[in-house]
């Protein structure tokens, strides 16, 4: 297991890891996710500060249209777009709006991307971003998926998702694992949370999710979640991974409308960063 904060990675820098899933011998240097994930005082744009490894993807939603960096932008009963209404780094954030839908109505308001170079690789991943809830479904127990990590074949994959859950007057956060294949039992599900740190309406919260893929096919993989720098979860995944290509979805990608209508959700994101570390 990698201890949060200082991590070791091989030399040369992790760009070489993106060309090979093997571990490169030689020397090693300390990789401090705490340092690399924080804004510097230089005044440079956020992604300018994270233009080299350990970063493998960055979007501050300020310089390029959403569809330029994100290979796919999916919008069904919702919208996902760059928007100047609120931000951490000027002038934009990602605005994801999930419209109210009737029972059985689906919602997609996400950008999606994948990392073919990390297919079935033994790798440490950190995904970090700022998030702000501007509007939520005030129905008690209403839930959405605000971020998703997908891993495995297209028709039989693991999901590790960040849920926003309504308590009627506020929202909480939790993480859920889901490894259900088509027609599989519903027991392939594990919930972590709700967490103690809760997003305040129209205030930014920092989300950091660490995943140690020690065994791309199997058990023994580790998950850590930090909210505003506070450790909320440090555990092994309960469900075995199935290998394959890591895929990410940012935005509201699902609402719990299977049996009831849902109200609108509006969520913003900024300074989205993906980093890697050798295990």
Order of alpha helices (4+ residues) and beta strands (2+ residues): beta-beta-alpha-beta-alpha-beta-beta-beta-beta-beta-beta-beta-beta-beta-beta-beta-beta-beta-beta-beta-beta
